[in-house]
Each structure stands twice: as structure tokens, then as C-alpha cells.
Amino acid sequence: MSASTDAQSPRRREPTEVPQGVPGWLVALLAVASGMTVANLYYAQPLLSTLSGVFHISTATAGALITLTQIGYVVGMLFLVPLGDRLEKRSLITVLLTVTTIALLVAGLATSFPMLLIASLVSGATSVVAQILVPFAASLAPDHARGRVVGRVMSGLLTGILLSRTLSSVVSDLVGWRVVFLGSAALMAVLAVALRAALPQHAPTTTLPYHHVLRSTVQLVRTHPALVRRGLYQAAMFAAFSAFWTTVSFVLTGPHFHYSSVGVGVFALVGAAGAAVAPLAGHWADRGLVRPMTGVAFLVAALSFALAGFGGHSVVLLALAAILIDVAVQASLILGQHTVYQLDPAARARLNSAFIAMFFAGGAAGSQIGSVVYHAGGWTALTALGAALPLVALLYWSTERRQRSTGEQGTANL
């Protein structure tokens, strides 16, 4: 069965309620919840030097922890998020957060690096709750305000990504790295209870069997060229983002700056300023400015890495580059999600699954390749890689009008 057929199937169920607006407190809760869950992917980034000493492994091997966590997230996006269209969302979220809690407890009690890797893989997979909440918010929002509502929720998610490093660094320095994971486990347990109590029931939008749901996700990729295009755009951007944040800690703790883990965490705070662009990007999307602002985001990202290349001896330039990189990546993400959610309202969870899986695969590759490039060629090589990725996306972006003029379907809102 094709994705479009599924969207029109008489077996499709409408959501239990479709309110004309989303209460501000609920948007705030969704934003906080998204930030708290996605933060689980990044707590380990500033701890790599500490973990390499604890488990007697190289820093390159320690970097595999970030890569494997993001791979887990991709697996969750492909196999768990599509269930958001098949199952009642509130119950699904509760189950996933329970598993996340258990995995984080195991990570905090890990006695070996492989044990920590496996626990992180599982917690990464189930932390996709954030990507069930975002399309949930999109479904609750009225059409005229969908971009702004999604932008506000995404600002919470993106703030969680950026503040996770600071929180992890401070907690690790004060009470040890294990408390980072154990504390997050406690937060996930509280969040499971809070969301269970606060979220409205939201019925499935399809009654297809699970394997058909997975098959229909593949069909959506084939049916909507805009989904693939936006996924590839964001894969390039997130690869650059991950390469920067995975390796900048090595620069800051190196001979030029001598930062402690807390210092690295404080530096990560500057990137949080970039989250402020998310609601603004949602406003651009609602005004029909998706395509031009996407091109601007690619240019800003490339120029940011050029600036970072000159920042190997200047923390001010590094900080400015970090802010601009985060602004560009977040703007591109919000613009992309706005396009993707319009493709098929009955399949938003599956569309989001494919979209996020594509760009987190880019992020996982960026983390690993960035570590290799940095250790082989230093900061200059890393920033050259980071600048090249959005420039490749920009070249691809330049083909949009030509492809539309020759009949490409599904890109009208790019």
C-alpha cells in the first residue's frame, strides 16, 4: 500500500481532539520535555577525556560513545517513531521513557566501557520521545500557527542539546560522571509521570500492522522528493554541527586554552543563544520564506566555520562561530520540519521518523569523521570539513528551481 493510499484509507482514525490552539503551558511542557530527552545524546561529549582515563581507552575510542548513541537514535527514529502514527501517543511516550530511565541507570552504574556503550545505544534509541512530541505539537496546532508552535517546541529541544554539555560538565566536576547519567535517569522518571498526567489522548492515525507502518515509511520517502531533499540538507548541516561540538572540547582543553571540563561546559552555553532563532525560523516558514532562508542558513554555516578556522587561538572567535553555527543549523531544521509536516498530515510521525533519521545519520557520521579528521589534520582540517558540508548542501539547494521546472513533485514548499 502506498503512503498516499494509506493517508486516504477509510481505516485511518482521526485524532481524538484537534483543538484550535495549544495552551501556552502545554507548549512549554513539550519544549522542556523535548530538551530533557534529547539531552541524553550529548551528556557524554564533554566527558570524553574523563571517560578515556576511567576506562583506559584512547580519546578516539571514547568518541565512539557519541557515535553509537546517535546511531541508537537513528535506529529509534526508524523503528520506534513510526509507532506514533500506529499507537496512542501518550502510552507510547510513557513506555519509551521508562526504558530510557532503566538504560541511564545502567550507564551510571557501568563497570566497563562496552557496558556503557550498550546502555548508551539503548538510551539513544528510546530518547526519540523528543521526535514524537514535536509532530504531536504540530498535530495539535492550527494551520496558521503551526510553524510558530513547532518552533517554540524545537527551541526547547535545541536548548537541551546545547545546555546538556554545560550541565554534564558541571555535575561531573562536582560529584562525578556517574551522577550525570543517574541524575538524568531520575529526570526521565519524573518526566514520564508528568507527561502521562498532562498530555491529551491522541488516537492513532492508522490501523495498519506494524510491518506495514514501516513499509509505508519507505513509501513516503519514495513518494515525497521534498522529504529526501530536506533530509539530505539537514544531514549535511548536522554533520558539520556534530563535527564541531565533538572536537572543540579537544581544542579548549589543549595547550592553547587549558580549559577544565567545567570550562568546556561554560563555553557550550554560548551556543545556547542560537536556540533563540527557532521561533523566528518558524515565523519565516509561516510567511512562505522557507527556500530563501534555507539558502541563507547554508551560507551562514559555511562562513561560521571559516571564522572558527581563525579561532584556534581566540576563544572569542570560537564562541562567535559556535553561536552562528547553531543559529544556521537550527534555522535549517525548523524550515525543513515545516516543509515535511505539510506533506501528509496523517503520517507526520512517519515523515518525521524518516527526516530525523536521515539527518542524525549525518550527525553520527560527522562525529566520527570529525574526530578522525581532527586527530589527523588538526583544527584547520576540521574547520575546512565543516565549511565544505554546508557548501555542498548549498550547491544541491541551487538545483531546486530547475528540478521543479522539469516536474519534480512535492517540493512546492521548499
C-alpha positions in Angstrom: 0.0 0.0 0.0 1.4 3.4 -0.9 1.9 6.2 1.5 -0.7 8.3 -0.2 -3.2 5.5 -0.2 -2.6 5.0 3.5 -3.2 8.7 4.1 -6.7 8.3 2.5 -7.6 4.9 3.8 -11.0 4.5 5.4 -9.3 2.7 8.2 -7.5 5.8 9.2 -8.6 7.3 12.5 -8.7 11.0 13.2 -7.1 12.3 16.4 -9.3 12.2 19.4 -9.3 16.0 19.6 -7.9 18.7 17.3 -8.0 22.0 19.3 -8.0 25.3 17.6 -5.0 26.3 19.7 -2.4 24.8 22.0 -2.3 26.2 25.6 0.9 28.0 26.4 1.7 25.8 29.4 1.4 22.7 27.2 3.8 24.1 24.6 6.2 25.0 27.4 6.0 21.4 28.8 6.5 19.9 25.3 9.5 22.2 24.8 11.1 21.2 28.2 10.4 17.5 27.7 11.9 17.6 24.2 15.0 19.3 25.6 15.4 16.9 28.5 15.1 13.8 26.4 17.3 14.8 23.6 20.0 16.0 26.1 20.7 12.3 26.8 22.5 12.1 23.5 25.0 14.7 24.4 25.8 14.4 28.1 28.9 12.3 27.2 30.5 14.9 24.9 32.4 16.9 27.5 33.2 13.8 29.4 35.3 12.0 26.7 38.6 12.9 28.3 37.4 11.8 31.7 36.0 8.5 30.4 39.1 7.8 28.4 41.0 7.9 31.7 38.5 6.0 33.7 38.2 3.1 31.2 41.9 3.3 30.0 41.0 3.9 26.4 42.1 6.4 23.7 40.2 9.7 23.1 39.3 8.4 19.6 37.8 5.2 21.1 35.9 7.3 23.7 34.5 9.3 20.8 32.7 6.1 19.6 30.4 6.6 22.6 28.9 9.7 20.9 28.7 8.0 17.5 27.0 4.9 18.9 24.5 7.0 20.9 23.5 8.8 17.7 23.3 5.5 15.8 20.9 4.3 18.5 18.8 7.5 17.9 18.7 6.7 14.2 17.5 3.2 15.0 14.8 4.6 17.2 13.8 7.0 14.6 13.4 4.3 12.0 11.7 1.6 14.2 10.1 3.4 17.1 8.9 6.9 16.0 6.6 5.4 13.2 4.6 3.9 16.1 3.5 7.4 16.9 1.0 7.0 14.0 0.1 3.4 14.9 -0.3 3.6 18.7 -1.9 6.0 21.2 0.9 8.6 21.7 0.7 9.2 25.4 1.1 5.5 26.3 3.9 5.1 23.8 5.8 8.0 25.3 5.4 6.6 28.8 6.8 3.2 27.8 9.8 4.7 26.0 10.7 7.0 28.9 10.5 4.0 31.3 13.1 2.1 29.1 15.2 5.3 28.9 15.2 5.5 32.7 16.5 1.9 33.0 19.2 2.4 30.3 20.5 5.5 32.0 20.6 3.7 35.4 22.8 1.0 33.7 25.0 3.7 32.2 25.5 5.3 35.5 26.5 2.0 37.1 28.6 0.8 34.2 31.7 -1.1 35.2 33.2 -1.4 31.7 33.2 0.7 28.5 31.3 -1.9 26.5 28.6 -1.8 29.2 28.4 1.9 28.9 28.3 1.7 25.1 25.3 -0.7 25.1 23.4 1.3 27.7 24.0 4.5 25.6 22.8 2.7 22.5 19.5 1.8 24.2 19.0 5.2 25.8 19.8 6.9 22.5 17.2 4.7 20.7 14.4 5.4 23.3 15.2 9.2 23.6 13.4 9.6 20.3 10.5 10.6 22.6 11.5 14.1 21.6 10.7 13.3 18.0 7.3 12.0 18.9 6.5 15.1 20.9 7.3 17.5 18.0 4.9 16.1 15.5 2.4 15.8 18.4 2.6 19.6 18.8 2.3 20.0 15.1 -0.9 18.0 15.1 -2.4 20.0 17.9 -1.6 23.4 16.4 -3.9 25.2 13.9 -2.5 25.5 10.4 -1.8 29.3 10.6 0.4 28.9 13.7 2.0 25.5 13.2 5.4 26.9 12.3 5.5 29.0 15.4 4.3 26.3 17.7 6.8 23.8 16.3 9.5 26.5 16.5 8.8 27.0 20.2 9.0 23.3 20.9 12.1 22.9 18.9 13.7 25.8 20.7 13.4 23.7 23.9 14.8 20.7 22.1 17.8 22.6 20.7 18.4 24.3 24.0 18.5 20.9 25.6 21.2 19.8 23.1 23.3 22.8 23.9 22.9 23.0 27.7 23.4 19.3 28.1 27.1 19.8 27.7 27.3 22.5 30.4 25.2 20.6 32.8 27.2 17.4 32.3 30.5 19.3 32.8 29.4 21.0 36.0 27.8 17.9 37.5 30.8 15.7 36.6 33.2 18.1 38.1 31.3 18.4 41.4 30.1 14.9 42.0 31.5 12.6 39.3 30.5 11.5 35.8 28.2 8.7 37.1 25.8 11.2 38.6 25.3 12.7 35.2 23.6 9.5 34.0 21.9 8.7 37.3 20.5 12.2 37.5 19.2 12.0 34.0 17.5 8.7 34.9 15.7 10.4 37.7 14.6 13.2 35.4 13.3 10.8 32.9 11.2 9.0 35.5 9.7 12.4 36.7 9.1 13.4 33.1 7.2 10.1 32.3 4.8 10.8 35.2 4.4 14.5 34.2 3.6 13.8 30.5 1.3 10.9 31.4 -0.7 13.3 33.5 -0.6 16.4 31.2 -0.9 15.1 27.6 -4.2 14.8 26.0 -5.1 11.4 24.5 -4.3 11.3 20.8 -5.6 8.4 18.8 -3.6 6.6 16.1 -4.0 7.9 12.6 -3.7 4.5 11.0 -4.6 0.9 11.9 -2.1 -0.7 9.7 0.0 -3.6 11.2 3.5 -2.5 12.4 5.4 -4.0 9.5 3.0 -2.2 7.1 3.7 1.0 9.0 7.4 0.5 8.5 6.8 -0.3 4.8 4.7 2.8 4.4 7.5 4.9 5.9 9.7 3.7 3.0 6.9 4.5 0.6 6.7 8.1 2.0 10.4 8.5 1.2 9.7 7.3 -2.4 6.6 9.4 -2.8 7.9 12.8 -1.5 11.1 14.1 -3.0 10.9 17.1 -0.7 11.4 14.7 2.3 14.6 13.3 0.9 15.9 16.7 -0.1 15.2 18.3 3.3 16.7 15.2 5.0 19.9 15.5 3.0 20.1 19.2 3.6 19.9 18.6 7.3 22.3 15.6 7.2 25.0 17.9 5.9 24.2 20.6 8.4 24.1 18.3 11.4 27.3 16.5 10.3 29.0 19.9 10.4 27.4 20.7 13.8 28.4 17.4 15.3 32.0 17.6 14.0 32.4 21.0 15.6 30.9 20.1 19.0 32.6 16.7 19.2 36.1 18.2 18.6 36.0 21.7 20.0 36.4 20.2 23.5 39.8 18.9 22.5 40.8 22.4 21.3 39.6 24.0 24.5 41.4 21.5 26.8 44.5 21.7 24.7 47.7 23.7 25.1 46.3 27.0 23.8 43.4 27.3 26.3 43.9 24.7 29.1 40.2 24.7 29.9 38.8 22.3 32.5 35.7 20.2 31.8 33.7 22.9 33.5 35.3 25.5 31.3 34.2 23.4 28.2 30.7 23.3 29.6 30.6 27.0 30.2 31.8 27.6 26.6 28.9 25.4 25.4 26.5 28.0 27.0 27.3 30.4 24.2 25.8 28.0 21.7 22.5 28.1 23.5 22.0 31.6 22.3 21.4 30.1 18.9 18.2 28.4 20.1 16.5 31.8 20.1 16.3 31.6 16.3 13.9 28.7 16.4 10.6 30.7 16.9 11.9 33.2 14.3 12.5 30.5 11.8 9.0 29.2 12.4 7.7 32.7 11.7 9.7 32.7 8.4 8.2 29.4 7.5 4.6 30.6 8.2 5.3 33.6 5.9 6.4 31.3 3.0 10.2 32.1 3.2 11.4 28.6 3.5 13.5 28.4 0.4 15.4 31.7 0.6 16.1 31.4 4.3 17.4 27.9 3.8 20.0 29.2 1.4 21.0 31.9 3.9 21.4 29.3 6.6 23.8 27.3 4.4 25.9 30.4 3.8 26.0 31.4 7.4 27.1 27.9 8.4 30.0 27.9 5.9 31.1 31.3 6.9 30.9 30.3 10.6 33.5 27.5 10.0 35.7 29.9 8.2 35.5 32.1 11.3 36.2 29.1 13.5 39.3 28.4 11.5 40.8 31.6 12.7 39.7 30.9 16.2 42.3 28.3 17.1 44.0 30.9 19.4 41.0 33.1 20.2 38.1 31.9 22.3 36.1 35.0 21.3 36.2 33.9 17.6 35.4 30.3 18.6 32.4 31.5 20.6 31.1 33.7 17.8 31.5 30.8 15.4 29.7 28.4 17.8 26.7 30.8 18.0 26.5 31.2 14.2 26.8 27.5 13.5 24.0 26.8 16.0 21.8 29.5 14.5 22.2 28.2 11.0 21.6 24.6 11.9 18.6 25.3 13.9 17.0 27.6 11.3 17.5 25.0 8.6 15.9 22.3 10.9 12.8 24.3 11.6 12.4 25.3 8.0 12.8 21.7 7.0 10.3 20.4 9.5 7.7 22.9 8.4 8.0 21.5 4.8 8.0 17.9 5.9 4.9 18.2 8.1 2.9 19.6 5.3 3.4 16.6 3.0 0.9 14.3 4.7 -0.9 15.4 7.9 -1.9 11.8 8.6 1.6 10.5 8.5 3.6 13.1 10.5 5.2 10.7 12.8 6.5 8.6 9.9 7.6 11.6 8.0 9.4 12.9 11.0 10.9 9.4 11.5 12.5 9.4 8.0 13.5 13.1 8.2 15.2 12.9 11.6 16.8 9.5 10.8 18.5 11.0 7.7 19.9 13.9 9.5 21.0 12.1 12.6 22.8 9.6 10.4 24.7 12.6 9.1 25.3 13.7 12.7 26.7 10.3 13.6 29.0 10.4 10.6 30.0 13.9 11.4 31.0 13.0 14.9 33.2 10.1 13.8 34.7 11.7 10.7 35.3 14.9 12.6 37.2 13.1 15.3 39.4 11.3 12.7 40.0 14.5 10.7 40.9 16.5 13.8 43.4 13.9 15.0 44.9 13.6 11.6 45.0 17.2 10.4 44.2 19.4 13.4 41.7 22.2 13.8 42.3 23.7 10.4 41.4 20.4 8.7 38.3 20.1 10.8 37.0 23.6 10.0 37.7 23.0 6.3 35.5 19.9 6.5 32.8 21.8 8.4 32.7 24.6 5.8 32.6 22.1 2.9 29.5 20.3 4.2 27.0 23.3 4.1 28.6 24.4 0.8 27.7 21.0 -0.7 24.1 21.5 0.6 24.1 24.9 -0.9 25.0 23.5 -4.3 22.2 21.0 -4.0 19.8 23.8 -2.9 20.7 25.7 -6.1 19.1 22.9 -8.2 15.6 23.3 -6.7 14.1 25.7 -9.2 15.5 23.7 -12.2 14.1 20.4 -10.8 10.7 22.0 -10.1 10.5 23.4 -13.6 11.0 19.9 -15.0 8.2 18.5 -13.0 9.6 17.4 -9.6 6.7 16.8 -7.2 6.4 17.5 -3.6 8.8 20.5 -3.4 6.4 23.4 -3.6 7.0 24.4 0.0 10.8 24.1 -0.1 
